[in-house]
Amino acid sequence: LRILIVGAGSTGGYFGGRLAEAGRDVTFLVRKGRAAQLRQDGLRIVSPHGDVSLAPQLVTADAIGGPYDAVLLTVKAYSLAAALEDLAPAIGPETMILPVLNGMRHMDLLVGRFGTGAVLGCVCKVATMLEEDGRIRQLAPVQELSYGEINGSLSARMQRLDDTMRGAGFDARLSTTIERDMWEKWVMLASLGGITCLMRGHLGEVNAAPGGRDFILALLAEVVAAVTALGHPPGETFLPAIRAGFTAPTSTQTSSMFRDLQKGAPVEADQILGDLVARGSGAGVAMPLLSAAYAQLCIYQKRLGGQ
Ligand SMILES: NC(=O)c1ccc[n+]([C@@H]2O[C@H](COP(=O)([O-])OP(=O)(O)OC[C@H]3O[C@@H](n4cnc5c(N)ncnc54)[C@H](OP(=O)(O)O)[C@@H]3O)[C@@H](O)[C@H]2O)c1
């Protein structure tokens, strides 16, 4: 399969780099700044699974030159609209689009633009960051990329995709429940992001604060009530596991949203929190805690933009 990785940042650079290292046919769609950096220094990954340094195949939006078989979309939510314009020439009638973005709003945008048949479900579990010098650093061993047809079917194209993804140095997983997987990941991220950003600390610190444990469980309950009202309840084993993880007194877990907040970087608040608040409220679920988390991130974003 010819694969186009849209973005060579933390996730695109990591999974695309592993695929390229394993000899797959991978091209990165990049913008000028990142293109210059990658041409000069190569694509470099620092990882507990082994470092990578290679000269990647690059393309810019003005020179895509026809459809690819698969597109791994790895931009942040706030870059999505512009990226859709840029990647459009890479989408043909047979192209499969795998978005690693969190939440569900991007799915509506992608389906609206390219049609239901083009868009697969995808969940990416990894902790990587892009360093100032352009290296991608993997912060924890987890490195799972799951994908599947939204309707759960095991189509011939999914088998072809799976053959390409497997054996490339990360955990590739063909899922027949990818839509539920995506909603469960959204529950986890919205809760974790809401808790850590509103309380400005990791889970252990929040648990140790007066009323912290109750706050964690109440915010999680709001999120679960919302997705349940929306017809996407988490699976049976998911909730006990997430409750135990969130209330572990020794946990130092935080969220990428909180890490971005601490760095003074933009956060994906609209996609991860705002969209869930809107959908949940629309379904009649009261969400005061998640709304508060979202509101303060909106203030942060506004100040960041100097408005
Ligand atoms: N990082 C993680 O551990 C992780 C884990 C799971 C899921 N996710 C999700 O994955 C998504 C991507 O996150 P990330 O951490 O990989 O972000 P990131 O490190 O900021 O990388 C995104 C890359 O996209 C590039 N980009 C933006 N617009 C583009 C365009 N039009 N054409 C080509 N490249 C473009 C940016 O490059 P330039 O701005 O330099 O051009 C940037 O390098 C997010 O939705 C995030 O929530 C991240």
Ligand as a Chemical Component Dictionary entry (heavy atoms), coordinates in Angstrom:
data_LIG
# 
_chem_comp.id                   LIG 
_chem_comp.type                 NON-POLYMER 
_chem_comp.pdbx_formal_charge   0 
_chem_comp.three_letter_code    LIG 
# 
loop_
_chem_comp_atom.comp_id 
_chem_comp_atom.atom_id 
_chem_comp_atom.alt_atom_id 
_chem_comp_atom.type_symbol 
_chem_comp_atom.charge 
_chem_comp_atom.model_Cartn_x 
_chem_comp_atom.model_Cartn_y 
_chem_comp_atom.model_Cartn_z 
_chem_comp_atom.pdbx_ordinal 
LIG N1  N1  N 0  1.100  12.972 20.924 1  
LIG C1  C1  C 0  0.455  11.956 21.454 2  
LIG O1  O1  O 0  1.032  11.235 22.287 3  
LIG C2  C2  C 0  -0.949 11.606 20.986 4  
LIG C3  C3  C 0  -1.480 10.382 21.384 5  
LIG C4  C4  C 0  -2.742 10.015 20.910 6  
LIG C5  C5  C 0  -3.454 10.871 20.080 7  
LIG N2  N2  N 1  -2.935 12.085 19.754 8  
LIG C6  C6  C 0  -3.731 12.933 18.872 9  
LIG O2  O2  O 0  -3.127 12.939 17.598 10 
LIG C7  C7  C 0  -3.366 14.188 16.933 11 
LIG C8  C8  C 0  -2.045 14.732 16.465 12 
LIG O3  O3  O 0  -1.299 15.054 17.626 13 
LIG P1  P1  P 0  0.272  15.164 17.648 14 
LIG O4  O4  O 0  0.660  15.066 19.081 15 
LIG O5  O5  O -1 0.890  14.248 16.658 16 
LIG O6  O6  O 0  0.452  16.692 17.173 17 
LIG P2  P2  P 0  1.809  17.449 16.783 18 
LIG O7  O7  O 0  2.987  16.869 17.473 19 
LIG O8  O8  O 0  1.517  18.895 16.964 20 
LIG O9  O9  O 0  1.953  17.118 15.254 21 
LIG C9  C9  C 0  1.040  17.588 14.302 22 
LIG C10 C10 C 0  1.819  17.911 13.072 23 
LIG O10 O10 O 0  0.899  18.230 12.045 24 
LIG C11 C11 C 0  1.539  19.126 11.202 25 
LIG N3  N3  N 0  0.565  19.806 10.371 26 
LIG C12 C12 C 0  -0.428 20.640 10.730 27 
LIG N4  N4  N 0  -1.135 21.029 9.659  28 
LIG C13 C13 C 0  -0.565 20.430 8.584  29 
LIG C14 C14 C 0  -0.834 20.467 7.195  30 
LIG N5  N5  N 0  -1.833 21.188 6.699  31 
LIG N6  N6  N 0  -0.039 19.742 6.378  32 
LIG C15 C15 C 0  0.979  19.003 6.881  33 
LIG N7  N7  N 0  1.303  18.939 8.181  34 
LIG C16 C16 C 0  0.521  19.654 9.023  35 
LIG C17 C17 C 0  2.298  20.057 12.109 36 
LIG O11 O11 O 0  3.408  20.525 11.423 37 
LIG P3  P3  P 0  3.866  22.046 11.278 38 
LIG O12 O12 O 0  2.960  22.867 12.157 39 
LIG O13 O13 O 0  5.284  22.033 11.740 40 
LIG O14 O14 O 0  3.732  22.332 9.829  41 
LIG C18 C18 C 0  2.733  19.109 13.237 42 
LIG O15 O15 O 0  4.054  18.664 13.082 43 
LIG C19 C19 C 0  -4.069 15.074 17.962 44 
LIG O16 O16 O 0  -5.441 15.124 17.693 45 
LIG C20 C20 C 0  -3.786 14.401 19.292 46 
LIG O17 O17 O 0  -4.812 14.609 20.252 47 
LIG C21 C21 C 0  -1.686 12.471 20.173 48 
# 
loop_
_chem_comp_bond.comp_id 
_chem_comp_bond.atom_id_1 
_chem_comp_bond.atom_id_2 
_chem_comp_bond.value_order 
_chem_comp_bond.pdbx_ordinal 
LIG N1  C1  SING 1  
LIG C1  O1  DOUB 2  
LIG C1  C2  SING 3  
LIG C2  C3  SING 4  
LIG C2  C21 DOUB 5  
LIG C3  C4  DOUB 6  
LIG C4  C5  SING 7  
LIG C5  N2  DOUB 8  
LIG N2  C6  SING 9  
LIG N2  C21 SING 10 
LIG C6  O2  SING 11 
LIG C6  C20 SING 12 
LIG O2  C7  SING 13 
LIG C7  C8  SING 14 
LIG C7  C19 SING 15 
LIG C8  O3  SING 16 
LIG O3  P1  SING 17 
LIG P1  O4  DOUB 18 
LIG P1  O5  SING 19 
LIG P1  O6  SING 20 
LIG O6  P2  SING 21 
LIG P2  O7  DOUB 22 
LIG P2  O8  SING 23 
LIG P2  O9  SING 24 
LIG O9  C9  SING 25 
LIG C9  C10 SING 26 
LIG C10 O10 SING 27 
LIG C10 C18 SING 28 
LIG O10 C11 SING 29 
LIG C11 N3  SING 30 
LIG C11 C17 SING 31 
LIG N3  C12 SING 32 
LIG N3  C16 SING 33 
LIG C12 N4  DOUB 34 
LIG N4  C13 SING 35 
LIG C13 C14 SING 36 
LIG C13 C16 DOUB 37 
LIG C14 N5  SING 38 
LIG C14 N6  DOUB 39 
LIG N6  C15 SING 40 
LIG C15 N7  DOUB 41 
LIG N7  C16 SING 42 
LIG C17 O11 SING 43 
LIG C17 C18 SING 44 
LIG O11 P3  SING 45 
LIG P3  O12 DOUB 46 
LIG P3  O13 SING 47 
LIG P3  O14 SING 48 
LIG C18 O15 SING 49 
LIG C19 O16 SING 50 
LIG C19 C20 SING 51 
LIG C20 O17 SING 52 
# 
